[in-house]
Amino acid sequence: MNPTDPAPGPVTARLFNDPSCPWGYSASPALRTIEWRYRDQIEWQLVTIGLSEPGREPTLTPDELAVFQLGMRDLHGMPFAIQAKQRPVTSSRACQAIVATRMLQPGFEWRVLRTLQLLHFNTPLLLDDDAGLRAALGSVGDLDFEAVMAALDLPQVQDAYREDWAEARTAAGGAAELQGKTADSPDGERYTAPSIVFSRGGTQFEAGGFQPVEVYDSIVANLGPDLSRADPPEDPLEALALYPGGLTTQEAAAIMAAGNDRPDRPAAEKQLVTHEVAGRVRRVAMGNDAIWLAPRD
């Protein structure tokens, strides 16, 4: 970029995700790291995939999914309570709740996605049960969850959800498909979670499906060599200051890793426990791990 040219603005990151996808959930440490490094220089946009819906249930049984998630937990470090659901669960209703939130309280859709992911993978929550959804949304502070629940079946919300659903099935011919990071579907080649389309100033790159943090970082650096990039914090308290909703142990460790270094989870956890003992952080048990929160004022 010529230094005399006007800055093209922030990088846009259009994230395709679904609260029922263990891959989309397990990418959280990498996503938190990119958020830490680039802050508001990236404009994040959320597109719900709608991986499953009534009549198109998941292919894995609840027992098979629980076993699969055990491997995800050990490989990627996010909390999982290895407990089979009572029945197969579809995700379209939860995605509609995310879309309704996006329309009614823009910005809160990220908090709803996060809450639904954590509860789906760590509690008996059934994403397609309205009573369970209401309880889950009710735990999101400052969200008008009753208004969200009341809006789920409104035509404008259903139309917006179907737009997301259709966009998620436009991956044919792109880099994600070339890498084998898409899924064949009768409605069009589908982006898998957590695919991200990064763009800036007319240039666009796809990071299809689950990718290491280095892929995201390289794309952002190439789109924005003029951007500033925050150094990793030496103390997890610094990271928690940016995340009032808390971080898992693996997320904190990933943010603290320098460059391409492997996250040092034991070191991060030791610091977090030390802070907990001193009353500087709160620990909320979550699956086989925890959410670490800065103390309330």
C-alpha beads as a LAMMPS data file, in Angstrom:
LAMMPS data file: protein, C-alpha beads

297 atoms
296 bonds

1 atom types
1 bond types

-500.0 500.0 xlo xhi
-500.0 500.0 ylo yhi
-500.0 500.0 zlo zhi

Masses

1 110.0

Atoms # bond

1 1 1 0.000 0.000 0.000
2 1 1 1.310 3.427 -0.915
3 1 1 1.750 5.447 2.312
4 1 1 0.055 8.429 0.616
5 1 1 -3.112 6.407 -0.128
6 1 1 -6.034 6.800 2.281
7 1 1 -6.314 3.993 4.816
8 1 1 -8.860 1.426 3.581
9 1 1 -10.425 1.060 7.012
10 1 1 -10.631 -1.935 9.319
11 1 1 -10.287 -5.525 8.263
12 1 1 -13.677 -7.214 8.028
13 1 1 -13.924 -10.780 9.357
14 1 1 -17.143 -12.574 8.437
15 1 1 -17.340 -15.623 10.694
16 1 1 -19.539 -18.600 9.802
17 1 1 -20.330 -20.478 12.993
18 1 1 -22.941 -22.596 14.733
19 1 1 -23.403 -23.076 18.487
20 1 1 -23.636 -26.863 18.086
21 1 1 -20.325 -27.315 16.268
22 1 1 -17.441 -28.621 18.432
23 1 1 -14.937 -27.351 15.859
24 1 1 -16.377 -23.829 15.962
25 1 1 -16.269 -23.949 19.747
26 1 1 -12.746 -25.399 19.886
27 1 1 -11.444 -22.554 17.717
28 1 1 -12.190 -20.110 20.547
29 1 1 -8.555 -19.853 21.782
30 1 1 -7.364 -18.861 18.297
31 1 1 -10.201 -16.378 17.843
32 1 1 -9.561 -14.777 21.241
33 1 1 -5.872 -14.436 20.326
34 1 1 -6.638 -12.575 17.082
35 1 1 -9.100 -10.344 18.921
36 1 1 -6.420 -9.546 21.502
37 1 1 -3.782 -8.742 18.922
38 1 1 -5.866 -6.494 16.659
39 1 1 -8.774 -5.236 18.832
40 1 1 -11.152 -2.869 17.004
41 1 1 -9.027 -2.890 13.864
42 1 1 -11.063 -5.956 12.871
43 1 1 -14.779 -5.610 12.292
44 1 1 -16.313 -8.981 13.143
45 1 1 -19.566 -10.145 11.574
46 1 1 -21.391 -13.334 12.563
47 1 1 -23.224 -15.573 10.111
48 1 1 -25.144 -18.528 11.547
49 1 1 -24.788 -21.770 9.597
50 1 1 -27.780 -23.770 10.778
51 1 1 -26.005 -27.116 10.760
52 1 1 -29.147 -29.078 11.584
53 1 1 -32.878 -28.544 11.700
54 1 1 -36.026 -30.616 12.172
55 1 1 -36.032 -33.242 9.455
56 1 1 -32.257 -32.902 9.009
57 1 1 -30.893 -34.147 12.299
58 1 1 -27.167 -34.634 13.049
59 1 1 -25.636 -37.842 11.699
60 1 1 -23.964 -38.754 15.023
61 1 1 -25.965 -40.191 17.901
62 1 1 -25.662 -38.441 21.286
63 1 1 -23.365 -41.233 22.520
64 1 1 -21.142 -41.021 19.427
65 1 1 -20.965 -37.236 19.752
66 1 1 -19.914 -37.463 23.400
67 1 1 -17.021 -39.775 22.477
68 1 1 -16.000 -37.449 19.637
69 1 1 -16.027 -34.458 21.978
70 1 1 -13.692 -36.266 24.351
71 1 1 -11.068 -36.236 21.598
72 1 1 -11.757 -32.552 20.866
73 1 1 -11.263 -31.694 24.538
74 1 1 -7.910 -33.444 24.719
75 1 1 -6.639 -31.981 21.444
76 1 1 -7.747 -28.358 21.677
77 1 1 -8.299 -27.613 25.358
78 1 1 -11.774 -26.067 25.580
79 1 1 -14.036 -27.276 28.419
80 1 1 -16.285 -30.246 27.687
81 1 1 -18.521 -32.156 30.057
82 1 1 -18.538 -35.575 28.398
83 1 1 -22.218 -36.240 28.884
84 1 1 -24.504 -37.564 26.152
85 1 1 -27.597 -35.497 25.436
86 1 1 -31.024 -36.992 26.123
87 1 1 -31.754 -37.061 22.391
88 1 1 -30.375 -35.772 19.082
89 1 1 -30.350 -31.973 19.068
90 1 1 -30.805 -29.602 16.126
91 1 1 -29.295 -26.114 16.024
92 1 1 -31.610 -24.049 13.829
93 1 1 -33.662 -22.712 16.756
94 1 1 -30.540 -21.568 18.591
95 1 1 -29.252 -19.922 15.419
96 1 1 -32.567 -18.087 15.103
97 1 1 -32.087 -16.833 18.665
98 1 1 -28.664 -15.498 17.685
99 1 1 -30.117 -13.779 14.614
100 1 1 -32.993 -12.284 16.635
101 1 1 -30.459 -10.941 19.134
102 1 1 -28.383 -9.460 16.327
103 1 1 -31.468 -7.609 15.063
104 1 1 -32.784 -6.437 18.448
105 1 1 -29.537 -5.720 20.309
106 1 1 -26.660 -5.546 17.817
107 1 1 -23.391 -6.736 19.321
108 1 1 -25.056 -9.033 21.848
109 1 1 -25.164 -11.859 19.294
110 1 1 -21.539 -12.646 20.221
111 1 1 -22.424 -13.009 23.882
112 1 1 -25.376 -15.238 23.003
113 1 1 -23.213 -17.448 20.764
114 1 1 -20.614 -17.758 23.521
115 1 1 -23.220 -18.611 26.148
116 1 1 -24.934 -21.200 23.973
117 1 1 -21.604 -22.832 23.097
118 1 1 -20.485 -23.093 26.708
119 1 1 -23.828 -24.421 27.902
120 1 1 -24.323 -26.787 24.974
121 1 1 -20.974 -28.479 25.551
122 1 1 -21.013 -28.399 29.348
123 1 1 -24.624 -28.809 30.519
124 1 1 -27.687 -30.863 29.532
125 1 1 -29.026 -27.854 27.548
126 1 1 -30.948 -28.858 24.404
127 1 1 -30.481 -26.131 21.823
128 1 1 -33.851 -26.805 20.197
129 1 1 -35.880 -26.633 23.413
130 1 1 -37.443 -23.193 23.905
131 1 1 -37.562 -23.495 27.686
132 1 1 -33.867 -24.315 27.786
133 1 1 -33.080 -21.527 25.334
134 1 1 -34.993 -19.027 27.449
135 1 1 -33.043 -20.047 30.540
136 1 1 -29.736 -19.844 28.653
137 1 1 -30.493 -16.409 27.205
138 1 1 -31.640 -15.244 30.611
139 1 1 -28.093 -15.756 31.878
140 1 1 -26.725 -13.173 29.417
141 1 1 -26.513 -9.947 31.397
142 1 1 -28.404 -6.912 30.000
143 1 1 -30.006 -8.982 27.235
144 1 1 -33.765 -8.546 26.794
145 1 1 -34.124 -12.298 26.464
146 1 1 -37.917 -12.257 26.616
147 1 1 -37.995 -9.932 23.605
148 1 1 -35.592 -12.249 21.786
149 1 1 -37.704 -15.315 22.525
150 1 1 -40.880 -13.478 21.467
151 1 1 -39.231 -12.525 18.153
152 1 1 -38.057 -15.990 17.101
153 1 1 -41.008 -16.742 14.841
154 1 1 -41.452 -13.248 13.403
155 1 1 -41.180 -13.249 9.592
156 1 1 -38.308 -10.760 9.592
157 1 1 -36.259 -12.924 11.954
158 1 1 -37.001 -16.095 10.011
159 1 1 -36.089 -14.325 6.747
160 1 1 -32.811 -13.035 8.208
161 1 1 -31.956 -16.507 9.464
162 1 1 -32.654 -18.024 6.043
163 1 1 -30.362 -15.403 4.503
164 1 1 -27.582 -16.528 6.855
165 1 1 -28.380 -20.165 6.083
166 1 1 -28.230 -19.542 2.327
167 1 1 -24.995 -17.511 2.518
168 1 1 -23.362 -20.330 4.456
169 1 1 -24.008 -22.563 1.438
170 1 1 -22.150 -20.447 -1.130
171 1 1 -18.659 -21.898 -0.596
172 1 1 -18.415 -23.576 -4.010
173 1 1 -15.333 -22.645 -6.007
174 1 1 -13.513 -20.867 -3.191
175 1 1 -10.306 -21.458 -1.276
176 1 1 -12.152 -23.274 1.502
177 1 1 -13.457 -25.872 -0.931
178 1 1 -10.016 -26.247 -2.517
179 1 1 -8.597 -27.107 0.919
180 1 1 -11.340 -29.637 1.596
181 1 1 -12.739 -27.386 4.342
182 1 1 -16.348 -27.314 3.104
183 1 1 -19.206 -29.794 3.279
184 1 1 -21.293 -31.142 0.445
185 1 1 -24.987 -30.411 0.913
186 1 1 -28.047 -30.669 -1.355
187 1 1 -28.497 -26.908 -0.969
188 1 1 -24.980 -25.915 -2.052
189 1 1 -21.393 -26.337 -0.905
190 1 1 -21.440 -25.324 2.762
191 1 1 -18.873 -23.474 4.823
192 1 1 -17.884 -25.500 7.858
193 1 1 -17.472 -23.860 11.242
194 1 1 -15.563 -21.724 11.981
195 1 1 -14.865 -20.487 8.442
196 1 1 -13.855 -16.830 8.195
197 1 1 -13.865 -14.584 5.140
198 1 1 -11.421 -11.738 5.740
199 1 1 -11.589 -8.659 3.505
200 1 1 -10.214 -5.154 3.232
201 1 1 -10.191 -2.616 0.436
202 1 1 -11.562 -5.032 -2.156
203 1 1 -9.145 -7.859 -1.292
204 1 1 -10.562 -11.036 0.227
205 1 1 -9.115 -14.216 1.731
206 1 1 -10.916 -17.307 3.026
207 1 1 -9.841 -19.304 6.049
208 1 1 -12.048 -22.347 5.685
209 1 1 -13.116 -24.460 8.634
210 1 1 -10.846 -25.086 11.610
211 1 1 -7.461 -23.410 11.181
212 1 1 -4.468 -22.694 13.439
213 1 1 -4.098 -19.162 14.712
214 1 1 -1.102 -18.599 12.419
215 1 1 -3.399 -18.743 9.366
216 1 1 -5.645 -15.993 10.717
217 1 1 -2.678 -13.902 11.821
218 1 1 -0.965 -14.157 8.441
219 1 1 -4.133 -13.167 6.585
220 1 1 -4.731 -10.130 8.792
221 1 1 -1.070 -9.082 8.512
222 1 1 -1.205 -9.270 4.722
223 1 1 -4.477 -7.342 4.533
224 1 1 -3.290 -4.738 7.030
225 1 1 0.476 -4.299 7.228
226 1 1 -0.277 -0.794 8.514
227 1 1 -2.228 -2.117 11.511
228 1 1 -0.861 -2.173 15.034
229 1 1 -0.466 -5.541 16.756
230 1 1 -0.620 -5.880 20.539
231 1 1 2.058 -7.927 22.257
232 1 1 0.946 -10.903 24.349
233 1 1 0.318 -10.134 28.003
234 1 1 2.692 -11.503 30.612
235 1 1 -0.096 -11.904 33.141
236 1 1 -3.565 -13.369 32.497
237 1 1 -5.100 -10.504 34.487
238 1 1 -4.282 -8.247 31.548
239 1 1 -6.219 -10.544 29.216
240 1 1 -9.204 -10.747 31.569
241 1 1 -9.440 -6.959 31.542
242 1 1 -10.403 -7.168 27.857
243 1 1 -12.855 -10.034 28.429
244 1 1 -15.343 -9.201 31.190
245 1 1 -17.256 -12.358 30.232
246 1 1 -14.251 -14.434 31.205
247 1 1 -11.788 -16.768 29.552
248 1 1 -11.162 -20.482 29.713
249 1 1 -7.708 -21.655 30.729
250 1 1 -6.782 -22.523 27.145
251 1 1 -7.972 -19.146 25.864
252 1 1 -5.859 -17.311 28.436
253 1 1 -2.825 -19.456 27.597
254 1 1 -3.295 -18.864 23.861
255 1 1 -3.502 -15.085 24.266
256 1 1 -0.316 -15.152 26.352
257 1 1 1.673 -17.139 23.760
258 1 1 4.228 -15.164 21.758
259 1 1 4.184 -15.488 17.976
260 1 1 3.953 -19.121 16.952
261 1 1 4.913 -20.443 20.377
262 1 1 2.810 -23.281 21.728
263 1 1 0.474 -22.025 24.503
264 1 1 1.854 -22.878 27.943
265 1 1 -1.366 -23.971 29.598
266 1 1 0.169 -25.200 32.877
267 1 1 1.962 -21.870 33.390
268 1 1 -1.180 -19.862 32.624
269 1 1 -3.272 -22.011 34.949
270 1 1 -0.712 -21.657 37.742
271 1 1 -0.886 -17.870 37.462
272 1 1 -4.695 -17.944 37.395
273 1 1 -4.865 -20.166 40.484
274 1 1 -2.426 -17.868 42.282
275 1 1 -4.651 -14.899 41.454
276 1 1 -7.721 -16.821 42.606
277 1 1 -6.154 -17.586 45.970
278 1 1 -5.340 -13.892 46.352
279 1 1 -8.902 -12.897 45.407
280 1 1 -7.882 -11.226 42.157
281 1 1 -9.898 -13.566 39.888
282 1 1 -12.985 -15.721 40.229
283 1 1 -13.176 -19.301 39.004
284 1 1 -16.462 -20.738 37.732
285 1 1 -16.318 -24.486 37.111
286 1 1 -17.140 -25.421 33.515
287 1 1 -16.966 -29.024 32.314
288 1 1 -13.460 -30.309 32.943
289 1 1 -12.099 -26.769 33.293
290 1 1 -13.324 -23.317 34.300
291 1 1 -14.212 -19.817 33.226
292 1 1 -11.903 -17.275 34.854
293 1 1 -13.377 -13.848 35.556
294 1 1 -12.041 -10.582 36.836
295 1 1 -13.495 -9.889 40.304
296 1 1 -16.692 -7.867 40.563
297 1 1 -16.281 -4.243 41.566

Bonds

1 1 1 2
2 1 2 3
3 1 3 4
4 1 4 5
5 1 5 6
6 1 6 7
7 1 7 8
8 1 8 9
9 1 9 10
10 1 10 11
11 1 11 12
12 1 12 13
13 1 13 14
14 1 14 15
15 1 15 16
16 1 16 17
17 1 17 18
18 1 18 19
19 1 19 20
20 1 20 21
21 1 21 22
22 1 22 23
23 1 23 24
24 1 24 25
25 1 25 26
26 1 26 27
27 1 27 28
28 1 28 29
29 1 29 30
30 1 30 31
31 1 31 32
32 1 32 33
33 1 33 34
34 1 34 35
35 1 35 36
36 1 36 37
37 1 37 38
38 1 38 39
39 1 39 40
40 1 40 41
41 1 41 42
42 1 42 43
43 1 43 44
44 1 44 45
45 1 45 46
46 1 46 47
47 1 47 48
48 1 48 49
49 1 49 50
50 1 50 51
51 1 51 52
52 1 52 53
53 1 53 54
54 1 54 55
55 1 55 56
56 1 56 57
57 1 57 58
58 1 58 59
59 1 59 60
60 1 60 61
61 1 61 62
62 1 62 63
63 1 63 64
64 1 64 65
65 1 65 66
66 1 66 67
67 1 67 68
68 1 68 69
69 1 69 70
70 1 70 71
71 1 71 72
72 1 72 73
73 1 73 74
74 1 74 75
75 1 75 76
76 1 76 77
77 1 77 78
78 1 78 79
79 1 79 80
80 1 80 81
81 1 81 82
82 1 82 83
83 1 83 84
84 1 84 85
85 1 85 86
86 1 86 87
87 1 87 88
88 1 88 89
89 1 89 90
90 1 90 91
91 1 91 92
92 1 92 93
93 1 93 94
94 1 94 95
95 1 95 96
96 1 96 97
97 1 97 98
98 1 98 99
99 1 99 100
100 1 100 101
101 1 101 102
102 1 102 103
103 1 103 104
104 1 104 105
105 1 105 106
106 1 106 107
107 1 107 108
108 1 108 109
109 1 109 110
110 1 110 111
111 1 111 112
112 1 112 113
113 1 113 114
114 1 114 115
115 1 115 116
116 1 116 117
117 1 117 118
118 1 118 119
119 1 119 120
120 1 120 121
121 1 121 122
122 1 122 123
123 1 123 124
124 1 124 125
125 1 125 126
126 1 126 127
127 1 127 128
128 1 128 129
129 1 129 130
130 1 130 131
131 1 131 132
132 1 132 133
133 1 133 134
134 1 134 135
135 1 135 136
136 1 136 137
137 1 137 138
138 1 138 139
139 1 139 140
140 1 140 141
141 1 141 142
142 1 142 143
143 1 143 144
144 1 144 145
145 1 145 146
146 1 146 147
147 1 147 148
148 1 148 149
149 1 149 150
150 1 150 151
151 1 151 152
152 1 152 153
153 1 153 154
154 1 154 155
155 1 155 156
156 1 156 157
157 1 157 158
158 1 158 159
159 1 159 160
160 1 160 161
161 1 161 162
162 1 162 163
163 1 163 164
164 1 164 165
165 1 165 166
166 1 166 167
167 1 167 168
168 1 168 169
169 1 169 170
170 1 170 171
171 1 171 172
172 1 172 173
173 1 173 174
174 1 174 175
175 1 175 176
176 1 176 177
177 1 177 178
178 1 178 179
179 1 179 180
180 1 180 181
181 1 181 182
182 1 182 183
183 1 183 184
184 1 184 185
185 1 185 186
186 1 186 187
187 1 187 188
188 1 188 189
189 1 189 190
190 1 190 191
191 1 191 192
192 1 192 193
193 1 193 194
194 1 194 195
195 1 195 196
196 1 196 197
197 1 197 198
198 1 198 199
199 1 199 200
200 1 200 201
201 1 201 202
202 1 202 203
203 1 203 204
204 1 204 205
205 1 205 206
206 1 206 207
207 1 207 208
208 1 208 209
209 1 209 210
210 1 210 211
211 1 211 212
212 1 212 213
213 1 213 214
214 1 214 215
215 1 215 216
216 1 216 217
217 1 217 218
218 1 218 219
219 1 219 220
220 1 220 221
221 1 221 222
222 1 222 223
223 1 223 224
224 1 224 225
225 1 225 226
226 1 226 227
227 1 227 228
228 1 228 229
229 1 229 230
230 1 230 231
231 1 231 232
232 1 232 233
233 1 233 234
234 1 234 235
235 1 235 236
236 1 236 237
237 1 237 238
238 1 238 239
239 1 239 240
240 1 240 241
241 1 241 242
242 1 242 243
243 1 243 244
244 1 244 245
245 1 245 246
246 1 246 247
247 1 247 248
248 1 248 249
249 1 249 250
250 1 250 251
251 1 251 252
252 1 252 253
253 1 253 254
254 1 254 255
255 1 255 256
256 1 256 257
257 1 257 258
258 1 258 259
259 1 259 260
260 1 260 261
261 1 261 262
262 1 262 263
263 1 263 264
264 1 264 265
265 1 265 266
266 1 266 267
267 1 267 268
268 1 268 269
269 1 269 270
270 1 270 271
271 1 271 272
272 1 272 273
273 1 273 274
274 1 274 275
275 1 275 276
276 1 276 277
277 1 277 278
278 1 278 279
279 1 279 280
280 1 280 281
281 1 281 282
282 1 282 283
283 1 283 284
284 1 284 285
285 1 285 286
286 1 286 287
287 1 287 288
288 1 288 289
289 1 289 290
290 1 290 291
291 1 291 292
292 1 292 293
293 1 293 294
294 1 294 295
295 1 295 296
296 1 296 297
